[in-house]
Amino acid sequence: MPCLIRFVLLAAASVPLFGQPGPTLSLSGIVTDSSGAPVAEAAIRLEKGSLTATSGQDGKFTLMGSTALRGGAVSRDPFAAIRGGSLYLSLAEESEAAVTVYGIEGTILSTVVRRQGAGGSAFDLSDLGTGVRFLRVRAGMDEAVVKAFSSEGVLHSAVPNPGDPVQAFPGRRAAKRSAAVAYYDVITATKTGYLKGYLSISVSESGNLAIKLLKEGSPKFSFFVTSLKSLRALSGSQNGFGGDLRYGETGPGAGLRGADKICAATAERSMPASGNKGWRAFLSVPSDANGKQANAVDRIGDGPWHDRIGRLVAPKKSDLLASRPMNGDPTIQNDLPNEDGVPNHRPDPTKPAEDNHHFLTGSDGTGKLYGANSTCLGWTSTAKESGRPRIGFSYPVSGRMHWLSGQDEGGCGAGVNLLETGGSDPNNPIVGSGGGYGGFYCLAFNP
């Protein structure tokens, strides 16, 4: 029977600024097997924080101490202000800046995303019209809302206190600073005779955290494409998640962390006790939890990868970086299977095949970030103005065959289209406009 490791996060005493000692944590839990019996001598590790513990004979353990990981750098405050008729950004380091413009009724008027260098510079906006505008600004780990008045494209500060050029909504500035030093880590658990288990955590989490360990020699399962059935079930919507994959996560990098958790939840639904095999979504983002670009190819381990019924998809990473996965089972190479091991082109064998081959990656053919507008603001937005996400093809159609990077999707909105419509349609700005539903690929560290 597989081991069940339960973690109870008791306290997160401090979250310091850059340059101070790392946060002090106290995490306690118990290691049991699936029957509830305690498991002794399981090795527990907070990966980046470098805290370790071993479960006792009663299965209990405690991880406690100052971690080795520091909080992220915080740019000077305010980092966004109205100066000289424009939005002025002051960044600690080069990063992707995203500005969403809202009218006074809360309607999104436009979204502009561009790479901005370190230091201070103007962020030019156009088509602002005339009236009160709220500018939601995100760059690296910083976030603020600037209130302004636009008159024929010229911005004027619209704050009550002339000494403070940034007017944030209540609690916004505190949230920004907290997000800038948010602490994210992975707990691993190892025990002889079991596969290594992984669980992503943050210091803000509380309650019971669990890792289920599969025994060595358990069925291989480390690759799948997310099915429409699973995305509908997990999102609670017939239209799926669209370009917003946060799945309850908040703060910097929430879209990527949420997508990873969707992978884990989907795997668990298909094969109980497989959710902690170290699942990662094959998605790139301009800015992760640490404010750095994250390339999908760097997140997935080294292989090999097998589908739900044990067929080899690819033996190593270099085999993935081709138009179709190489050196695996040829029967699935051109119709990659979903979490149940079913060819996703026809997920229900009692029904006709579907045109559902568009899969989100945000990546180029080498598995690296495709472009600033290719990730729906880091997989956090369904807004029409959030860009056109880059997709790959889970199976070839009409000469379009690259599974990692093929074309730009219609948009980031949630939606499903299972009929052949001749490619992505920017006039239908949903993640499935060209044949799909916003699915993505999931790969695990463990075979």
Disulfide bonds with the S-S distance in Angstrom:
Cys263-Cys442 2.01
Cys376-Cys412 2.06
